[in-house]
């Protein structure tokens, strides 16, 4: 399997094995719980005007995430290396398969940086209206600030992530409790304003699925894990459990405190409920908390994206300089490239535009990972697997069927997002050709 041989990284410092379970939980929770929580509840209500169905869809996506974690935890602990899902795809399908998945994963993570910093600027404009015309500049400023922090080293980036994730968890738990305290005046007591629509429910589920994505992030730091990646399953499952509490509780509180028409037409429905409970200042307090939520998510994505790019460079699937690591343990050039790409996406100024791209890319990478799981189980039965997926082969087959159906439904319901995904994947083809050309030229002159 010559194509699987590890390529030497560019000379420089090495990654630092300093990350533990606390960081894994912080990066998982930070990646899952972000701006999508605050922006999608109203959109889901507009698509599914049934209170019980809204809550059921969020709960179903939690179970779906646990099903996915059951498979991803196995392949990531079997191949505990920095880079994420592309490592598995490369092992199963060779260099081009790894490059396509890695490229798609990196693109959607850079899009996530852009999306959450756009939200940060939007929330800042709610507090200080004078900032509204400078939203794009503010979003870019947040990215540059976090770039500087993370270039200092992995310890600094990890410290920011753990601190902000802890604060975020405390604040969101308080918000969930406040929403539940306001229950009794909303849609649970009112008849549904419209008939249940299957297409609307599917579209809503696709939107929720995009919000839940990010729980696999603890496995993107295998080379930096003090335990060699053996705590990846705990971090992944723990992140999903914490996110599920927030998501289900948050939406249960909203449908119990607001009527569906109000929920469906509100860009920030939680602010109305919190304002009702604690007064006029409640909206400003919630917006400030929202800024912390998306700031933590932005830092998580700025940690993640460079690890994907670094891994591609380390394995000879991207330019050699992308595997350079500075003395602080940060893949510096990859971090700069990731933030540069996110700044370019930020120039669109639209949360919805980049969020659609994120959803398409996420679905694609998980479908390929599901298939890779079965390929490795068949081809490498003796591969050491510190965690083995429960319920094999039935639960993984169920997962593949769900993810495959969901991917097809996404392409059908959102052809624009599908075209954007295909366009981004197509960019990997000339990159692959250029890298292989450089390899052949180097071999010829050696």
Long-range contacts (C-beta under 8 A, 24 or more apart in sequence): 3-94, 3-95, 4-90, 4-91, 4-94, 6-314, 6-315, 7-314, 7-315, 7-316, 9-313, 9-314, 9-320, 9-323, 9-324, 9-325, 10-313, 10-320, 10-321, 10-323, 10-324, 12-324, 12-325, 12-326, 13-325, 13-326, 13-327, 13-328, 13-329, 14-325, 14-329, 15-82, 15-154, 15-223, 15-224, 15-325, 15-329, 15-331, 16-153, 16-154, 16-155, 16-224, 16-329, 17-223, 17-224, 17-225, 17-226, 18-154, 18-155, 18-158, 18-224, 18-226, 18-329, 19-154, 19-158, 19-221, 19-224, 19-225, 19-226, 20-225, 20-226, 20-227, 20-231, 21-227, 21-231, 21-234, 21-235, 22-162, 23-158, 23-161, 23-162, 23-221, 24-218, 24-221, 24-225, 24-231, 24-232, 24-234, 24-235, 24-236, 24-238, 24-239, 25-165, 25-218, 25-235, 25-238, 25-239, 25-242, 26-158, 26-161, 26-162, 26-165, 26-166, 26-300, 27-161, 27-165, 27-217, 27-218, 27-220, 27-221, 27-235, 27-300, 27-303, 27-304, 28-214, 28-215, 28-217, 28-218, 28-235, 28-236, 28-238, 28-239, 28-240, 29-165, 29-168, 29-169, 29-239, 29-242, 29-243, 30-161, 30-164, 30-165, 30-168, 30-217, 30-296, 30-297, 30-299, 30-300, 31-214, 31-215, 31-217, 31-239, 31-297, 31-300, 31-301, 31-304, 32-211, 32-212, 32-213, 32-214, 32-215, 32-239, 32-240, 32-243, 33-168, 33-172, 33-242, 33-243, 33-246, 33-247, 33-293, 33-297, 34-112, 34-116, 34-214, 34-293, 34-294, 34-296, 34-297, 34-300, 35-115, 35-116, 35-119, 35-290, 35-293, 35-294, 35-297, 35-351, 36-210, 36-211, 36-355, 37-172, 37-211, 37-246, 37-247, 37-250, 37-293, 38-119, 38-268, 38-270, 38-290, 38-293, 38-294, 39-119, 39-267, 39-351, 39-355, 40-207, 40-208, 40-211, 41-250, 41-251, 41-254, 41-263, 41-269, 41-270, 42-263, 42-264, 42-265, 42-266, 42-267, 42-268, 42-269, 43-204, 43-207, 44-204, 44-207, 44-208, 44-251, 45-254, 45-255, 45-260, 45-263, 45-264, 45-269, 46-264, 46-265, 47-197, 47-200, 47-201, 47-203, 47-204, 47-207, 48-196, 48-197, 48-200, 48-201, 48-204, 49-192, 49-193, 49-194, 49-196, 49-260, 49-264, 50-192, 50-196, 51-186, 51-187, 51-188, 51-192, 51-255, 51-256, 51-260, 53-196, 53-201, 54-204, 54-251, 54-255, 55-248, 55-251, 55-252, 55-255, 57-201, 57-204, 57-205, 57-208, 58-208, 58-247, 58-248, 58-251, 59-244, 59-248, 60-205, 61-205, 61-208, 61-209, 61-211, 61-212, 61-247, 62-212, 62-240, 62-243, 62-244, 62-247, 62-248, 64-209, 64-212, 64-399, 64-402, 65-212, 65-215, 65-240, 65-243, 65-244, 66-237, 66-240, 67-395, 67-398, 67-399, 67-402, 68-215, 68-216, 68-366, 68-399, 68-403, 69-215, 69-216, 69-233, 69-236, 69-237, 69-240, 70-389, 70-390, 70-391, 70-395, 70-396, 70-399, 71-369, 71-370, 71-373, 71-389, 71-396, 71-399, 72-216, 72-219, 72-236, 72-369, 73-219, 73-232, 73-233, 73-236, 73-237, 73-387, 73-389, 74-373, 74-385, 74-387, 74-388, 74-389, 75-369, 75-372, 75-373, 75-376, 76-216, 76-219, 76-222, 76-229, 76-232, 76-236, 77-219, 77-229, 77-230, 77-232, 77-233, 77-385, 77-386, 77-387, 78-376, 78-383, 78-384, 78-385, 78-386, 79-222, 80-219, 80-222, 80-223, 80-225, 80-228, 80-229, 80-230, 80-232, 81-222, 81-223, 81-311, 82-220, 82-221, 82-222, 82-223, 82-224, 82-307, 82-310, 82-311, 82-314, 83-220, 83-222, 83-307, 83-308, 83-310, 83-311, 83-312, 83-314, 83-315, 84-216, 84-217, 84-219, 84-220, 84-304, 84-307, 84-308, 84-311, 85-216, 85-365, 85-366, 85-368, 85-369, 86-308, 86-311, 86-312, 86-317, 87-222, 87-311, 87-315, 88-369, 88-372, 88-373, 88-376, 89-365, 89-368, 89-369, 89-372, 90-315, 90-317, 91-372, 91-376, 92-371, 92-372, 92-375, 92-376, 92-379, 93-368, 93-372, 93-375, 95-315, 95-316, 95-317, 95-432, 96-428, 96-432, 97-368, 98-312, 98-315, 98-317, 99-312, 99-317, 99-318, 99-428, 99-431, 99-432, 100-368, 100-425, 100-428, 101-364, 101-365, 101-368, 101-369, 102-308, 102-309, 102-311, 102-312, 102-317, 102-318, 103-312, 103-424, 103-425, 103-427, 103-428, 103-431, 104-361, 104-364, 104-365, 104-421, 104-424, 104-425, 104-428, 105-308, 105-361, 105-365, 106-305, 106-308, 106-309, 106-312, 106-338, 107-341, 107-357, 107-361, 107-424, 108-357, 108-358, 108-360, 108-361, 108-362, 108-365, 109-301, 109-304, 109-305, 109-308, 109-338, 110-301, 110-305, 110-338, 110-341, 110-342, 110-345, 111-342, 111-345, 111-354, 111-355, 111-357, 111-358, 111-361, 112-214, 112-297, 112-301, 112-354, 112-358, 113-143, 113-298, 113-301, 113-302, 113-305, 113-338, 113-339, 113-342, 113-345, 114-139, 114-342, 114-343, 114-345, 114-346, 114-348, 114-354, 115-351, 115-354, 115-355, 115-358, 116-294, 116-295, 116-297, 116-298, 116-301, 117-142, 117-143, 117-294, 117-298, 117-342, 117-346, 118-346, 118-349, 118-350, 118-351, 118-354, 119-290, 119-294, 119-351, 120-291, 120-294, 120-295, 120-298, 122-351, 123-287, 123-288, 123-290, 123-291, 123-294, 124-291, 126-268, 126-283, 126-284, 126-287, 127-284, 127-287, 127-288, 135-349, 136-346, 136-347, 136-349, 139-346, 140-343, 140-346, 142-295, 142-298, 143-298, 143-302, 143-339, 143-342, 143-343, 143-346, 144-339, 146-298, 146-299, 146-302, 146-339, 147-302, 147-335, 147-336, 147-339, 149-299, 150-299, 150-302, 150-303, 150-306, 150-330, 150-335, 151-326, 151-328, 151-330, 151-332, 151-335, 151-336, 152-328, 152-330, 153-326, 153-327, 153-328, 153-329, 153-330, 154-224, 154-328, 154-329, 154-330, 155-328, 155-329, 156-328, 157-299, 157-302, 157-303, 157-330, 158-303, 160-299, 161-296, 161-299, 161-300, 161-303, 164-292, 164-295, 164-296, 164-299, 165-296, 165-300, 167-292, 167-296, 168-292, 168-293, 168-296, 169-242, 169-246, 171-289, 171-292, 171-293, 172-246, 172-250, 172-289, 172-293, 173-245, 173-246, 175-250, 175-270, 175-274, 175-286, 175-289, 176-245, 176-246, 176-249, 176-250, 176-253, 178-253, 178-273, 178-274, 178-277, 178-278, 179-249, 179-250, 179-252, 179-253, 179-254, 179-256, 179-257, 179-270, 179-273, 179-274, 180-249, 180-252, 180-253, 180-256, 181-277, 182-253, 182-256, 182-257, 182-273, 182-276, 182-277, 183-253, 183-256, 183-257, 184-256, 184-257, 185-256, 185-257, 185-258, 186-254, 186-255, 186-256, 186-257, 186-258, 186-259, 186-263, 187-255, 187-256, 187-258, 187-259, 187-260, 187-263, 188-255, 188-256, 190-259, 190-260, 192-260, 193-260, 193-261, 199-413, 202-409, 202-413, 203-413, 205-406, 206-359, 206-406, 206-409, 206-410, 206-413, 206-414, 207-359, 209-359, 209-362, 209-363, 209-406, 210-355, 210-358, 210-359, 210-362, 211-247, 212-240, 212-243, 212-247, 213-358, 213-359, 213-362, 214-300, 215-239, 215-240, 215-243, 217-300, 217-304, 220-304, 220-307, 220-308, 221-307, 224-329, 229-386, 230-386, 232-387, 233-387, 301-342, 302-335, 302-338, 302-339, 305-334, 305-335, 305-338, 305-341, 305-342, 306-330, 306-331, 306-334, 306-335, 306-337, 306-338, 307-331, 307-334, 309-334, 309-337, 309-338, 310-334, 316-435, 316-439, 317-432, 317-435, 318-431, 318-435, 319-435, 356-414, 356-416, 356-417, 356-420, 357-417, 357-420, 357-421, 357-424, 359-410, 359-414, 359-417, 360-410, 360-414, 360-417, 360-418, 360-420, 360-421, 361-421, 361-424, 363-403, 363-406, 363-407, 363-410, 364-407, 364-421, 364-425, 366-403, 367-400, 367-403, 367-404, 367-407, 370-396, 370-399, 370-400, 370-403, 370-404, 371-400, 374-400
